[in-house]
Amino acid sequence: MSENQSNLNTKVDNSASNKTLRVENMFDRIAPKYDFFNRLFSLRIDLLWRKSLVNWMQSDDPKQVLDVATGTGELAIALWKNLRVKITAVDLSQEMLNLADKKIKQQGANITIQKANAENLPFESNKFDAVSVGFGVRNFENLEKGLSELRRVVKENGNVYILEFSKMEGVLSPLYNFYFRKVLPFLAKMISGEKEAYTYLPDSVKNFPCGERMKNILLDLGFSKVEYKKLSLGIVTIYKAKK
């Protein structure tokens, strides 16, 4: 296999819990329309959010990167295009990985993809210069366990980058919350018949720690320094946690 071909490894930890299985099955179902809905419902701003993470990581000049919860490979491909380094990308959903595999081959990217549970990563400790997670941490069954795994596999003084939904602030937040909790699930059901995933999304964001709470969790888990940036009035936040 040449350097520019993706390597699809389908082995995965089988000790999945009910939430893990639910998330896996849900993303398997929505995989064919996942990118379409992301663009539609975010008005393509999701591309800028990922770009912001890429730019932040680029300043650290990592040589080997792990992208966790890669989905259809959007963030992994963006990282490869800008960093031109070896990328390893993992996800729990086989259907999402199948789509990622096609896109990676079309790009000729040096990205290896593998099916894996983020809470039990099949890699040795201190392996990667940087680790990224785009919109995946909310789906961890055990948040602390998953974050600890990210810390385990990154090298000393390496950074973990997390792009995740948070809680919008300001006078527009009631309007956004109405769209996020009511309009988005309704449109998803009307267009695709799939409502569960887009009902699960706002519910998971509502209960997820963000900002200072997330920073303190990361520090308590042993990260030496944590910074974060709010984007789009707090709709999403990027965290940079140094091991």
Secondary structure, DSSP 8 states (H G I E B T S, - for coil): --TTS--EE--------HHHHHHHHHHHHHGGGHHHHHHHHHTTHHHHHHHHHHHHHHTT--SEEEEES-TTSHHHHHHHHHH-SEEEEEES-HHHHHHHHHHHHHHT--EEEEE--TTS-SS-TT-EEEEEEES-GGG-SSHHHHHHHHHHHEEEEEEEEEEEE----STTHHHHHHIIIIIHHHHHHHHHS--HHHHHHHHHHHTS--THHHHHHHHHTT-SEEEEEEEGGGTEEEEEEE-
